[in-house]
Amino acid sequence: MSLVTLLPFIVLIGAMFLMTRSAKKKQQAAANMRNDMQPGSGVRTIGGMYATVKEVGEDTVLLDAGPGVDLLFAKNAIGAVLTDDEYNRIVHGIEHDLKSDSDVVPDDASSLTDSDESADEAAAASDDKSVDLGKKDTAEEPADEAPTEAAEAKSDDEPKKTDGDSDAK
């Protein structure tokens, strides 16, 4: 057999080796994540339920899903161990603010201006100017002539209605 004949088989075996190796790495990382769970950690199950770890056994995990609701899950059913910030954001809706309180936008917009006089001047200037929304007609006709001509043309084109007397029967 020649090398050209064996080359496709060698490439196929190499690709299978690389795929199984990456899958084993992912499985090992998931197993490490599950083994590193501590009581008090927030988790998401593979079914999409969020809960807090209460106890960690050898193959099982006791989860606190709410007040008085304790659930026993297999470790394999834990999809992700979440950070405290992520768990609080998802479950409780609490956003962790990384910014200081000085960067908060005030509710009253008047505190954003330099002085009250400049605000009054800006308001007066905006009242004097008309707003152009760009809706001007390009071909404007005088208002007196257009409706009468259009009404006459329309009345000539349409047949007149009668009270029920008709020649066609």
C-alpha positions as CSV (number, residue, x, y, z in Angstrom):
1,M,0.0,0.0,0.0
2,S,1.2,3.4,-0.7
3,L,1.2,6.5,1.5
4,V,-1.5,8.2,-0.6
5,T,-3.9,5.4,0.2
6,L,-3.2,5.6,3.9
7,L,-3.3,9.4,4.2
8,P,-7.2,9.7,4.4
9,F,-7.3,7.1,7.2
10,I,-4.5,8.9,9.1
11,V,-6.3,12.3,8.8
12,L,-9.6,10.7,10.0
13,I,-8.0,9.1,13.0
14,G,-6.2,12.4,13.9
15,A,-9.5,14.4,13.7
16,M,-11.3,11.8,15.9
17,F,-8.5,12.1,18.5
18,L,-8.7,15.9,18.6
19,M,-12.5,15.9,18.9
20,T,-12.5,13.3,21.8
21,R,-9.6,15.2,23.5
22,S,-11.6,18.5,23.5
23,A,-14.7,16.7,24.8
24,K,-12.8,15.2,27.6
25,K,-11.4,18.6,28.6
26,K,-15.0,20.0,28.7
27,Q,-16.2,17.1,30.8
28,Q,-13.2,17.5,33.2
29,A,-13.9,21.2,33.6
30,A,-17.6,20.5,34.4
31,A,-16.7,17.9,36.9
32,N,-14.2,20.2,38.6
33,M,-16.9,23.0,38.7
34,R,-19.4,20.6,40.4
35,N,-16.8,19.3,42.9
36,D,-15.9,22.9,43.9
37,M,-19.4,23.8,44.9
38,Q,-19.8,25.1,48.4
39,P,-22.9,25.6,50.5
40,G,-24.2,29.1,49.9
41,S,-23.3,29.1,46.2
42,G,-25.9,30.1,43.6
43,V,-26.4,27.4,40.9
44,R,-28.4,26.9,37.7
45,T,-29.6,23.4,37.0
46,I,-29.7,21.8,33.5
47,G,-33.5,22.4,33.6
48,G,-33.0,26.1,34.1
49,M,-33.9,26.4,37.8
50,Y,-31.9,28.8,40.0
51,A,-31.3,27.8,43.6
52,T,-28.8,28.1,46.4
53,V,-26.6,25.1,47.5
54,K,-27.5,24.0,51.0
55,E,-25.5,20.7,51.3
56,V,-23.0,18.9,49.0
57,G,-22.9,15.1,49.1
58,E,-20.7,12.7,47.2
59,D,-23.2,12.3,44.3
60,T,-26.0,14.6,45.3
61,V,-26.6,18.2,46.1
62,L,-29.3,19.6,48.4
63,L,-30.7,22.9,46.9
64,D,-32.7,25.6,48.6
65,A,-35.2,26.8,46.0
66,G,-37.1,29.1,48.3
67,P,-38.4,29.4,51.8
68,G,-39.1,25.9,53.0
69,V,-38.4,24.3,49.6
70,D,-35.4,21.9,49.7
71,L,-34.7,19.8,46.6
72,L,-32.3,16.9,46.2
73,F,-30.5,16.9,42.8
74,A,-27.7,14.7,41.3
75,K,-24.5,16.6,40.9
76,N,-24.7,15.9,37.1
77,A,-27.9,18.0,37.0
78,I,-26.0,21.2,38.0
79,G,-25.4,23.1,34.8
80,A,-23.5,26.1,36.2
81,V,-22.2,27.5,39.4
82,L,-22.8,31.2,39.4
83,T,-20.9,34.1,41.0
84,D,-22.7,36.0,43.8
85,D,-23.3,39.1,41.6
86,E,-24.7,37.0,38.7
87,Y,-27.0,35.0,40.9
88,N,-28.3,38.2,42.6
89,R,-28.8,39.9,39.3
90,I,-30.8,37.0,37.8
91,V,-32.8,35.8,40.8
92,H,-33.3,38.9,42.9
93,G,-33.0,41.6,40.2
94,I,-30.2,43.3,42.2
95,E,-27.7,45.1,39.9
96,H,-24.3,45.5,41.4
97,D,-23.2,49.1,40.8
98,L,-19.5,49.4,40.0
99,K,-19.8,53.2,39.7
100,S,-19.7,55.6,42.5
101,D,-22.7,57.6,43.7
102,S,-21.4,60.8,42.2
103,D,-22.0,59.5,38.7
104,V,-25.8,59.0,39.2
105,V,-28.0,61.1,37.0
106,P,-30.4,63.2,39.0
107,D,-34.1,63.0,38.6
108,D,-34.5,66.7,38.2
109,A,-32.9,68.0,35.0
110,S,-32.7,71.6,36.3
111,S,-29.6,70.7,38.3
112,L,-27.8,69.8,35.1
113,T,-27.8,73.4,33.8
114,D,-25.3,76.0,34.9
115,S,-27.8,78.7,36.0
116,D,-31.5,79.4,35.9
117,E,-31.0,82.5,33.6
118,S,-29.4,80.5,30.9
119,A,-32.3,78.0,31.0
120,D,-34.8,80.8,30.7
121,E,-32.9,82.3,27.7
122,A,-32.8,78.9,26.0
123,A,-36.5,78.3,26.5
124,A,-37.3,81.8,25.1
125,A,-35.1,81.2,22.1
126,S,-36.7,77.8,21.4
127,D,-40.2,79.4,21.5
128,D,-39.3,82.0,18.8
129,K,-38.1,79.4,16.2
130,S,-40.5,77.4,14.2
131,V,-39.7,73.7,13.8
132,D,-39.3,72.5,10.2
133,L,-40.2,68.8,9.9
134,G,-39.5,68.7,6.2
135,K,-43.1,68.0,5.1
136,K,-43.4,70.8,2.5
137,D,-45.1,69.9,-0.8
138,T,-42.9,70.5,-3.8
139,A,-45.7,71.4,-6.2
140,E,-48.0,73.7,-4.3
141,E,-51.1,74.9,-6.1
142,P,-53.3,77.8,-5.1
143,A,-55.9,76.7,-2.6
144,D,-58.8,78.4,-4.4
145,E,-58.5,76.8,-7.8
146,A,-57.6,73.2,-7.0
147,P,-60.7,71.9,-5.1
148,T,-63.2,73.3,-7.7
149,E,-61.4,71.8,-10.7
150,A,-60.9,68.5,-9.0
151,A,-64.6,68.4,-7.9
152,E,-65.8,69.2,-11.4
153,A,-63.6,66.5,-13.0
154,K,-64.8,63.9,-10.5
155,S,-68.4,64.7,-11.0
156,D,-68.1,64.4,-14.8
157,D,-66.4,61.0,-14.7
158,E,-68.7,59.3,-12.3
159,P,-72.2,58.1,-13.4
160,K,-75.1,59.8,-11.6
161,K,-77.1,57.8,-9.1
162,T,-80.8,57.5,-9.4
163,D,-83.5,56.6,-7.0
164,G,-83.8,53.0,-8.2
165,D,-85.1,53.7,-11.7
166,S,-82.8,51.9,-14.1
167,D,-83.1,51.0,-17.8
168,A,-81.2,47.7,-17.4
169,K,-83.3,44.8,-16.2
